[in-house]
Amino acid sequence: QTDTSVLFRSLGRLPTASETNEDLKLLLSDYFQLHVSLQALCDQWIKVDPEFKGLARTQIGVRILRQPIVENLFTFIASSNNNIKRITMLVDKLCSRYGQPIGTEKGTFFTFPSVQTISQDPEVEQTMKELGFGYRAKYYAKTVERLAPLGDAYLENLRHISVELARAELMKLSGVGPKVADCVLLMSLDKADTVPVDTHIWQVAQKRYVGRLVGSKNDLEGMQLPPDKQEQIQELARQLGAFKSPSTRAYELAQALIVTLFSPYAGWAQGMLFSDDLVDS
């Protein structure tokens, strides 16, 4: 029970007394998206790109979590021009200030606070500055101000509309650009075909695919492109290859290339490619 309580910090609450072990298993299964067979996805991706044979061995534990929307959104707002260690520190401070304590044998943890809880602070921006969020403090203040009157259902309902509409809604929030929006779409809103793109993924697309896709047929090295998408994929690679440094257009092309190659779970493929690139770098 204690160790389970620590896990439930990420779910934003403790299990209640009425919940059975089976209830807890279902909640954790949902969080880790255990209904998705990563091995089955890899088997499909190997047909497109044989290099996924290696990724299936070394990155098989890399799963896309189904994270609580507010926690995910607020964490990624903190990610701009930041590193993982500092993001973790800032999120811990946010939870300590606004969350509820959870006492365990491992120490005291804090739940991630709701928008409504944060909105009760009349000086959100000043509090966030004191916690170390710097210029991002105003993003949180404005986002809380927008979300609080809309209620929890507003963000939850984004799961049930198109990717394009959900992305547009998220980008109405302060501090949310295309990458942050796509991270939330993929990791909280069930948009499995969404590919967040940053410098890492642009480099992955360049290193792994541009050379192989725009050369002769022999250069495909066993890649089996869908016949109805082969010309589209190779054209995307040609256009992407013209960019020698990252730019908004280069990111868009890298995103479109990976989606076209690995749909309908391109976001999961991106997770494995991203993880492998971090290990190699």
DANORBEL-V985789 format. One record per helix or strand of 3 or more residues. SS is the DSSP state (A for helix, B for strand). FROM is the first residue (numbers start at 1). TO is the last residue. If there is no record, write none. Layout:
# DANORBEL-V985789
SS,FROM,TO  SS,FROM,TO
This chain:
# DANORBEL-V985789
A,2,8  A,21,32  A,38,48  A,52,58  A,69,77  A,84,98  B,101,104  B,107,110  A,115,119  A,124,131  A,134,148  A,152,160  A,163,170  A,178,188  A,199,214  A,217,220  A,230,241  A,248,262  A,266,280
